[in-house]
């Protein structure tokens, strides 16, 4: 049998895919590795199309993908000879979703002390599990904002790009840039710091010059975005979410390195002062912004700084982490920030702040990312605004608007579909039926 770039791995449901005339080219679901990433030729016939940019869905639109990228979008497109056809005439098609705040190498139920003993092999094994779950949930692109085992997210990104693992496109921050004992450090009361493995603390720094050096090391190691911890964290010992941890000068040093390298920098900042310090220092986006004040919102609008506000996971933490007897300190800080963050989400959105879709996955189980859509609608967005936050808006903020985020010519052929109308019921997006990435089919009903 002739070997074709589509690897015949799983026969797809009869009636969903219409095979082309050549008997040696059979449409298939990619379910094993290796495969030729971003290599697909496919014609997708959509009953409804939300393109990630327009304000309304279009009916009966086809999308032709060749060599992994969108060649044309229109109503009367025929499949070239040899091109498989997917009939989604009963489905709503959308661009593959983007989650701007993931921790795709980390497990929500892992005790912090367990990371001390995790091997590279264990970390990568779990990462492959989590990346696949994320893709199957419809998230074809993620921004991975830090990992305790420094550098493993870069290895994971490269595996996926080679077709040696199944998962989303990844823009990665390889380490947490944080002060000693800060929100990105893995210091635990009762454990001697000198016994913590060095690979877990690669981004720990003190003073502007040290932060500059650690930021440059991350860039040199392949980071595509930098993540700094400007304020205390909820799920870390000793920190206060409302209090600054990094100084304005330290934040500015990281920003200088990132922008000199042509990449973006984002700041973990719960507290109002930390949000303002980070914006004034030149960051491109803010993570959490739970306690932001009116001045911080005004600055974000003036400087065109985006907010990534993980307004879903507070409920998961409050219920599931209590069952697991997580530290009372974590549960208390979660309670103190959750409702304030949601109220500030509404306020920032109404004021005109750019808000992207970011969930902090890894705090909750990977693959549940889409639950946040309904929280964003509940707290002030329309259904279309929430979808755009997870597509074109996020793509623009991560500077990947020429790659992903909309269904248009020249971009990657990343499409997800549901049998329903998410503009009528946004919770439909919690059960994605079809996932196409780079013109390759990874999930079908």
WOSUL-V497474 format. One record per helix or strand of 3 or more residues. SS is the DSSP state (alpha for helix, beta for strand). FROM is the first residue (numbers start at 0). TO is the last residue. Records with the same first field share a line. If there is no record, write none. Layout:
# WOSUL-V497474
SS: FROM-TO  FROM-TO
This chain:
# WOSUL-V497474
beta: 41-49  57-65  68-73  83-94  96-101  138-144  168-172  224-228  263-268  284-287  305-307  414-417  433-436  439-442
alpha: 111-116  119-135  151-161  192-194  197-199  207-219  247-259  271-280  293-302  312-322  327-350  368-377  382-388  391-396  425-429
